[in-house]
């Protein structure tokens, strides 16, 4: 199994740990978080340092996954991704064994596909995305980098979701619409695109 470091120890991290353990592809060797969290445990995994330790673990050849959540902004995830890119870190791609990803779909590195999510044929999902529990990404949809498709959200066919977009729980898009960069789609709403 490849060794894996998680960046961020909040609630999203807990959900990620469960998916990672179910996939059984990576061995989590620790979590990097804020100084006050060092030494604490999150679901049997220790917080072993802060972001300052990234370079040390890059040199050890481990993989990384950003496990900081994203609601209003992807700024923290972008900052961590820039550090990983600068140090040429290896990025994990995690797909729950309880998810369905078409063999004709593309999932880029740094992305997590969580339990019971579906990514259908010819869909493209960028880097550092979160496809949360029961999210649906339909055929021919494009999800750019740093997007978060929340629990039970539906991205319909041919949608183009621009970088940094957040899509709230139980929201749905009309087919073949395009969001703006860093768009925010509220939970339970229908996104119809520009009028």
ZIFEN-V206463 format. One record per helix or strand of 3 or more residues. SS is the DSSP state (@ for helix, = for strand). FROM is the first residue (numbers start at 1). TO is the last residue. If there is no record, write none. Layout:
SS/FROM/TO + SS/FROM/TO
This chain:
=/2/7 + @/11/23 + =/26/32 + @/35/37 + =/45/49 + @/51/59 + =/63/66 + @/75/86
